[in-house]
Amino acid sequence: MRAAISTTVMPGIKIIDTSFLPALIRGKTLLSKSYRFALALLLGGLLSIQACTRETATQATAKEAAPDFTIELFGGGNFRLSDYKGKAVVINFFASWCVSCGEETPIIEKVAHQYPPQEVAFLAIAVDDTEKKAKEFLRKTGLTIPAGLDKTGKIKDGYGLYGMPTTYFIDREGKINYLHAGVVTEDLLKHEIGKLLAAQTTH
């Protein structure tokens, strides 16, 4: 598979080259509903952030509801996404064998400590991994946000993941506002979280 190519659209923020996506679809590589769901969100997110560079930011006309899930946390207890409605949620999908994932963990850790947990919830989910290796990865990289292992792959399939790292930004209503495939930067995290916090709920 062709490697994704990063393109800078604003200082500190990069998006991936999606020119290979139509070919994948034509070749019937991505047939499942979850993959089509993720591709639609990705393309919508790219259009949104490109609009921001023209200082005329536009929101997607219809956001997708984030698939609900419950995951057992390494530190004890469970994380159920629907319990966090009313807060902004940042979900980072990673794997211990993913070299790029190790590059962004210090950034995620730094940014996570800059927002009160009453406003923003951070979660790291290990996929295609083992609990032992995932825990060791977190220990080595110093990532202390709540984390767990997608043991069955249902969460990964529900979000249509096709690569790691991938980070989802979910608004207070439980809808996906943006997703970023690839390594996140501090600027990108703050930019997207800022949009989540600035948005008003419809309730």
C-alpha positions in Angstrom: 0.0 0.0 0.0 1.2 3.5 -0.8 2.5 5.4 2.1 0.6 8.5 3.2 2.3 11.8 2.4 1.9 14.7 4.9 1.0 18.2 3.6 1.2 21.3 5.8 -2.0 23.4 5.7 -1.2 25.7 8.6 1.8 26.1 11.0 2.3 23.0 13.0 -0.6 21.1 11.4 -0.3 18.4 8.7 -2.8 16.3 6.9 -2.3 13.2 4.8 -2.4 12.9 1.1 -5.7 11.2 0.3 -5.1 10.7 -3.4 -4.8 7.0 -2.9 -8.3 6.6 -1.4 -10.3 6.5 -4.6 -8.1 3.8 -5.9 -8.6 1.8 -2.8 -12.3 2.1 -3.1 -12.3 1.2 -6.8 -10.2 -1.8 -6.0 -12.8 -2.8 -3.4 -10.1 -2.8 -0.6 -12.4 -0.9 1.6 -15.8 -2.4 1.5 -17.1 -2.4 5.1 -19.5 0.2 6.5 -17.0 1.1 9.1 -14.3 1.9 6.6 -16.6 4.1 4.5 -17.6 5.8 7.7 -14.0 6.6 8.6 -13.2 7.8 5.1 -16.2 10.1 5.0 -15.1 11.6 8.4 -11.5 11.9 7.3 -12.4 13.8 4.1 -14.8 16.0 6.0 -12.2 16.8 8.5 -9.6 17.7 5.9 -12.1 20.1 4.2 -12.9 21.7 7.5 -9.3 22.4 8.5 -8.4 23.7 5.0 -11.3 26.1 5.5 -9.7 27.3 8.7 -6.6 28.3 6.8 -8.7 30.8 4.9 -10.0 32.2 8.2 -13.5 31.1 7.2 -13.9 28.0 9.3 -16.9 25.9 8.4 -18.4 23.0 10.4 -19.6 19.8 8.8 -23.3 20.1 8.0 -24.0 16.7 9.6 -21.6 15.2 12.2 -21.5 11.5 12.8 -22.3 10.2 16.3 -19.2 8.6 17.8 -19.9 4.8 18.2 -20.4 4.1 21.9 -18.2 1.6 23.7 -17.0 0.5 27.1 -13.3 -0.4 27.6 -11.6 -1.8 30.7 -8.8 0.6 31.8 -5.3 -0.6 32.7 -5.5 1.4 35.9 -8.8 -0.1 37.0 -12.4 0.7 36.2 -14.1 1.2 32.9 -14.4 4.0 30.4 -17.8 4.3 28.7 -17.9 7.0 26.1 -21.6 7.8 26.5 -20.9 8.7 30.2 -18.8 11.6 29.0 -21.5 13.6 27.1 -21.1 17.2 28.1 -17.4 17.0 27.9 -14.9 17.2 25.0 -13.3 13.8 24.4 -10.0 13.1 22.7 -9.4 9.4 21.8 -5.9 8.4 20.6 -5.6 4.9 19.0 -2.1 3.5 19.3 0.0 0.3 19.2 3.2 -0.7 20.9 4.7 -1.7 17.6 3.9 1.7 16.0 7.0 3.8 15.8 5.1 7.0 15.0 2.9 6.5 18.1 5.9 6.9 20.3 6.7 10.3 18.6 3.4 11.8 19.7 2.9 10.5 23.2 5.0 13.2 24.9 2.9 15.8 23.1 -0.4 14.2 24.1 0.8 13.9 27.7 1.8 17.5 27.8 -1.4 18.8 26.3 -3.6 16.5 28.5 -2.3 18.2 31.6 -3.3 21.7 30.3 -7.0 21.0 30.4 -9.2 20.3 33.5 -10.7 16.8 33.5 -14.1 18.4 34.0 -13.9 19.9 30.5 -11.8 17.5 28.5 -11.4 13.7 28.8 -8.4 12.0 27.2 -8.3 8.3 26.4 -5.7 6.1 24.8 -6.8 2.8 23.2 -4.3 0.1 22.2 -5.3 -1.9 19.1 -3.9 -5.1 17.5 -1.7 -5.4 20.6 -1.3 -7.3 23.8 -1.9 -5.9 27.3 1.7 -6.6 28.4 3.2 -4.8 25.4 0.7 -1.9 25.5 1.4 -1.3 29.2 5.2 -1.4 28.6 4.8 1.1 25.8 2.9 3.5 28.0 5.5 3.1 30.8 8.4 3.8 28.4 6.8 6.8 26.7 5.5 8.3 29.9 1.9 8.5 28.8 -0.3 8.6 31.9 -3.8 9.4 30.5 -6.5 6.7 31.0 -5.7 3.8 28.7 -7.0 0.3 27.8 -6.8 -2.5 25.2 -9.3 -3.1 22.5 -9.2 -6.9 23.1 -11.8 -7.9 20.5 -11.2 -5.3 17.8 -14.8 -4.1 18.0 -13.8 -0.6 18.9 -11.3 -0.5 16.0 -13.9 -1.8 13.6 -16.6 0.6 14.8 -14.3 3.6 14.1 -13.1 2.2 10.8 -9.4 2.4 11.7 -6.9 1.7 8.9 -3.7 2.9 10.5 -2.1 4.1 13.6 -1.8 6.6 15.2 -5.3 8.0 14.7 -6.9 10.6 17.0 -10.6 11.4 17.3 -12.0 14.7 18.6 -15.5 14.2 20.0 -17.7 17.1 20.9 -19.9 17.5 24.0 -22.9 16.0 22.2 -21.0 12.8 21.5 -20.4 13.5 17.8 -17.2 13.3 15.9 -15.9 16.8 15.1 -12.6 15.8 13.6 -10.2 12.9 13.1 -6.5 13.0 12.4 -4.7 10.1 10.8 -1.0 10.3 11.7 1.2 12.0 14.4 -0.5 14.9 16.1 1.3 18.1 17.0 0.7 20.3 20.0 -0.7 23.0 17.8 -3.2 20.6 16.2 -4.4 19.2 19.6 -4.9 22.7 21.0 -6.6 23.9 17.8 -9.1 21.0 17.7 -9.8 21.0 21.5 -10.3 24.7 21.4 -13.1 24.2 18.8 -14.7 21.6 20.9 -14.7 23.8 24.0 -16.0 26.9 22.0 -18.9 25.0 20.5 -22.3 25.3 22.3 -24.5 22.3 22.7 -28.0 22.2 21.2 -29.6 21.2 24.5 
